[in-house]
């Protein structure tokens, strides 16, 4: 599996999640996550709370990734996606 395929598989796995723990299981404490306002977090623990609050009460939700662009430079990756 290439680095790009690995990173994109993490995004696809996160899109199926209903909890902060599941959504951030591959993150480090240096991960920066941002989404359409008002969501933005630095660090895994901060993001867990946001995910749990936003998605924790959902019983079902199907996320479709419409477009995903992945940029990798050394040990850093940036993934931009449009999801419905």
Long-range contacts (C-beta under 8 A, 24 or more apart in sequence): 3-72, 3-77, 4-70, 4-72, 7-70, 7-72, 7-77, 7-79, 8-68, 8-70, 8-79, 11-65, 11-68, 11-79, 11-81, 12-65, 15-63, 15-65, 15-83, 16-63, 17-51, 17-55, 18-55, 18-56, 18-58, 18-61, 19-51, 19-52, 19-55, 19-56, 20-47, 20-48, 20-49, 20-50, 20-51, 20-52, 20-56, 21-48, 23-47, 23-48, 23-51, 23-55, 24-48, 24-51
